[in-house]
Amino acid sequence: MPAQSRIALVTGGSRGLGRSTVEALARRGVSSIFTYNSNREAADAVVASVERAGARAAALRLDTGDSAAFPAFTVEIRKVLQGWGAERFDYLVNNAGTSHHAPIAEVTEADFDALYRVHFKGVFFLTQALLPLIADGGRIVNVSSGLTRFAYPGSAAYASMKGAVEVLTRYLARELGTRGIAANTVAPGAVQTDFSGGMVRDNPEINRRISEATALGRPGLPDDIGPMIAGLLSDDNRWINAQRIEVSGGMMI
C-alpha cells in the first residue's frame, strides 16, 4: 500500500505531542483522524496545517475518559473512512492524557479514578472498540512516560497508569501478532508543552533542573517526539514490536 494512502487515528491531536505527531505524519503523506476534547479552534488549525502539507485530516471530539462514548465514536470513524474511500485505518496512536501531581499521601480516590479512566481504562477499551477498524499489518503506539522508569515525587498515580499501559502494549503485540499488527510504547521525558499548565516550558527553575538531569542538556520539545512516532509507524521500523522506547534526551541516566 503506498504511503500516501495510509490513515492514522491519533487521540489528543489538537495540541502538544499529538499535534506534532499528526503534522509529522502529514509530511510523510499520511492522513489523520484525530480527537480533541474541547478546543475546536485549535483542532481546526491542525486540520488546516495537515491540508497545507497535502494530506487529509478530520477532527472529532472525544473525551477518552468516557468509555460509554466509544461505540458512537466508532460510528463516526466509519463515516470519515467511508468519505475517504477507505474501510479501515492503519495506525492507532493513543496519546490523549491529563496531568496530575500529588504525593501518595494526598491523592484522592476521585483523582485516581479520573486518571484511571483516561490513561488506562480509556486506552484499553478504545483500542478494543477500534480493533475491527485497524487494518491487518497496522501498528499501535501507546504514549507512556519517562516516569515509569525513574521516580519523581508527586507522580505516583499518573506513572502507575502509564506502567499499566506499558504492560497492555506487550499483550496487544502478543495477541494481535496473528493479524500482523505491531504494538509499541513511546515514553517521552519532560517536554515543553502546555501539559501540567506549561510547568516544564514556563517555570525557569523546573526547566533548569530538568536540563541539568538530561544528558543533552535541555527538556524536550514536541517536535522531538512527534516525528519519532511517525518514523516508528513507518515501514522502516516494521520489525520493532512490543518495545518501550524512551525519547527523553537521556534524562535521569
Buried (B, 14 or more C-beta within 10 A) or exposed (E): EEEEEBBBBBBBBBBBBBBBBBBBBBBBBBBBBBBBBEEEEBBBBBBEBBEEBEBBBBBBBBBBBEBEBBEEBBEBBBEBBEEBEBEBBBBBBBBBBBEBBBEEEEBEEEBBEBBBBBBBBBBBBBBEBBBEBBBEEBBBBBBBBBBBBBEBEBBBBBBBBBBBBBEBBBEBBEEBEEEEBBBBBBBBBBBBBEBBEEBBBEBEEBBEBBBEBBEEEBBBBBBBBBBBBBEBBBEEBEEEBBBBBBBBBEBBE
